[in-house]
Amino acid sequence: MPDFSHLSFGAPAAERDIRRGLDAYFIESAAYRNMNTGTKTILVANRGAGKSAILKTMARRHRDRGASVIELAPEDYSYEFLSGAMTREADGAWAKLGAYAVAWKYLLLVLIMKELTKRHGRIRRGAESQIYAYLRDNHRGAAVTPLDSFVSYLRRIESVKLGSFEAGIRTTELQRLYKLQELEHLIQPLSRLCARSGVTVLVDELDRGWDASEDAQAFVAGLFQACMSLNDLSPHLHVFMSLRQELYDNIPALYDDAQKFRDLIEVVRWDEPHLWQLIACRIRHTVPGLSGVGDDECWAAVFRDPRWSFRYIVDRSLRRPREIIQYCSHALEHARQNRSAGGRRIARRDILAVEATYSGERTRDIAAEYRFQHPGLLSVFEAFRGRPAVWARDDLEYLLLDIATGAVRTSREATKWISDRDPDHLLETLWNVGFIRDHSVLSASWAGSDRADSLTSTRGVSTFTVHPMFRQYVGTLD
């Protein structure tokens, strides 16, 4: 019998999982392949769907093949700082999106020049020497973090926009700033340097600290525009960004721009066969005795009833890898705590025993995920506590009408966006966050469950069910 003492399903977050061997059990999905080849450059997915895993794996593999790689992480930007540092549009009468886009382009070009100068040494000959001279004269220890350079350029634009310049001078200076004229002479030598090794820039986790402010929205939409622009500079330069689905759907300027570049956007979706493979790969990686066996054998070695276990766990997820890993990890921990023999498999009772804990964690996580778009969403979920799990459409609309009118109480934060709303609006909201599904297709078959996730609207749905992931937390009546 294999030794399960080191069995682990991995960390839910890619930034921790990368240190545990993520590359060894990473699933090379179509989304990864499209991003890795540069066919797509914008990665859109819900939280926990694997955006960071794709970018972290890309970063490591691009470095391995000799490319220069620049990674911008959450500590490199702060929405709270931006909101406090910049004048509001209403106060300054200046459109921020264009300014943020050019500031992003400026920042990324400076970071690329710094990386290439560091990689290729102090370039003092030919046209490339201009890059070294520019960095020496303008960026020697001037900025502590990338955000400093970004905000510095924004403030230069802001000072001209809002300063006491004469109209002609203001127009000339703004044109110079928006066209990045101080960098124009460096673009050709920069392209030649990129050709030496290739450059990959990855911007991830833009949702960390997101506050839905005008600066946060302009920051993300501006990055999108900058990525599109910089990717046209050289076939050896690729700028990638990942974006949470909620942000993509709810930043008007971003969504408008995205329509022009839909062919460059990769949306991450998981089907059930790949989720089965995801867990099998992690079992295979951490249990030496299973290193050469197939996916089905891996599941059978660890789970006493593998098909039932998978069906039950996946039905209580929104098809996100983090959720499957989280549930499996809870079940594994329960099995270990309640058995003296380390080789025993995970049984049904282990999966059932941890469902309430998992359901509570995921329900609170989903409410937190949508806290800016739908503040107080958890209290709307709570309105279903002790009520049926399955609803005819008319009955559900009556309940939602009671919620909207205050007959069923919710939190003060939730009241602000649901008060006196049409029940259909609240119905679509609960559908979009995954809380309710079409009862007729959320069935115990792989095809049926995948179809349940593929439906994009409540139109034509006559019977709804509270998604099984939430039921234990809200205590619905089955």
SULVENNOR-V606971 format. One record per backbone hydrogen bond with DSSP energy under -0.5 kcal/mol. CO is the residue of the C=O (numbers start at 1). NH is the residue of the N-H. Records with the same first field share a line. If there is no record, write none. Layout:
CO = NH + NH
This chain:
2 = 4
4 = 7
13 = 16 + 17
14 = 18
16 = 19
17 = 20 + 22
18 = 21
21 = 24 + 25
22 = 25 + 26
26 = 28
27 = 29
29 = 33
30 = 34
31 = 35
32 = 36
33 = 37
34 = 39 + 40
35 = 38
41 = 43 + 241
42 = 44 + 266
43 = 243
44 = 268
45 = 245
46 = 49
48 = 322
50 = 54
51 = 55
52 = 56
53 = 57
54 = 58
55 = 59
56 = 60
57 = 61
58 = 62
59 = 63
60 = 64
61 = 65
62 = 67
63 = 66
67 = 69
68 = 200
70 = 202
71 = 73
72 = 204
73 = 76
74 = 77
78 = 82
79 = 83
80 = 84
81 = 85
82 = 86
88 = 92
89 = 93 + 94
94 = 96
95 = 99
96 = 100
97 = 101
98 = 102
99 = 103
100 = 104
101 = 105
102 = 106
103 = 107
104 = 108
105 = 109
106 = 110
107 = 111
108 = 112
109 = 113
110 = 114
111 = 115
112 = 116
113 = 117
114 = 118
115 = 119
116 = 120
117 = 121
121 = 123
122 = 124
126 = 129
127 = 130
128 = 131 + 132
129 = 133
130 = 134
131 = 135
132 = 136
133 = 137
134 = 138
135 = 139
139 = 141
145 = 148 + 149
146 = 150
147 = 151
148 = 152
149 = 153
150 = 154
151 = 155
152 = 156
153 = 157
154 = 158
155 = 159
156 = 160
157 = 161
158 = 162
159 = 163
163 = 165
166 = 170
167 = 171
168 = 172
169 = 173
170 = 174
171 = 175
172 = 176
173 = 177
174 = 178
175 = 179
176 = 181
177 = 180
180 = 183 + 184
181 = 184 + 185
183 = 186 + 187
184 = 187
186 = 190
187 = 191
188 = 192
189 = 193
190 = 194
191 = 195
192 = 196
193 = 196 + 197
194 = 197 + 198
198 = 68
199 = 238
200 = 70
201 = 240
202 = 72 + 204
203 = 242
205 = 208
207 = 210
213 = 217
214 = 218
215 = 219
216 = 220
217 = 221
218 = 222
219 = 223
220 = 224
221 = 225
222 = 226
223 = 227
224 = 228
225 = 229
226 = 230
227 = 231
229 = 232
230 = 233 + 234
234 = 237
236 = 199
238 = 201 + 240
240 = 203
241 = 43
242 = 206
243 = 45
244 = 248
245 = 249
246 = 250
247 = 250 + 251
250 = 252
251 = 255
252 = 256
253 = 257
254 = 258
255 = 259
257 = 260 + 261
258 = 261
259 = 262
261 = 264
262 = 265
264 = 41 + 42 + 266
265 = 267
266 = 44 + 268
271 = 275
272 = 276
273 = 277
274 = 278
275 = 279
276 = 280
277 = 281
278 = 282
279 = 283
280 = 284
281 = 285
282 = 286
283 = 287
286 = 288
287 = 290
288 = 291
290 = 293
294 = 298
295 = 299
296 = 300
297 = 301
298 = 302
299 = 303
302 = 346
303 = 306
305 = 309
306 = 310
307 = 311
308 = 312
309 = 313
310 = 314
311 = 315
312 = 316
313 = 316
314 = 317
320 = 323 + 324
321 = 325
322 = 326
323 = 327
324 = 328
325 = 329
326 = 330
327 = 331
328 = 332
329 = 333
330 = 334
331 = 335
332 = 336
333 = 337
334 = 338
336 = 339
340 = 342
341 = 344
346 = 304
347 = 350 + 351
348 = 352
349 = 353
350 = 354
352 = 355
354 = 358
355 = 359
356 = 360
357 = 361
358 = 362
359 = 363
360 = 364
361 = 365
362 = 366
363 = 367
364 = 368
365 = 369
366 = 370
368 = 371
370 = 374
374 = 377
376 = 379 + 380
377 = 380 + 381
378 = 382
379 = 383
380 = 383
381 = 384
382 = 385
384 = 387
387 = 477
389 = 466
391 = 464
392 = 396
393 = 397
394 = 398
395 = 399
396 = 400
397 = 401
398 = 402
399 = 403
400 = 404
401 = 405
402 = 406 + 407 + 408
403 = 406
404 = 420
407 = 409
411 = 415
412 = 416
413 = 417
414 = 417 + 418
415 = 419
418 = 421
422 = 425 + 426
423 = 427
424 = 428
425 = 429
426 = 430
427 = 431
428 = 432
429 = 433
430 = 435 + 436
431 = 434
435 = 467
437 = 439 + 465
438 = 441 + 442
441 = 443
443 = 445
445 = 449
446 = 450
447 = 451
448 = 452
449 = 453
450 = 454
451 = 455
458 = 461
462 = 393
463 = 439 + 440
464 = 391
465 = 437
467 = 470 + 471
468 = 472
470 = 474
471 = 475 + 476
474 = 386
475 = 386
476 = 478
477 = 389
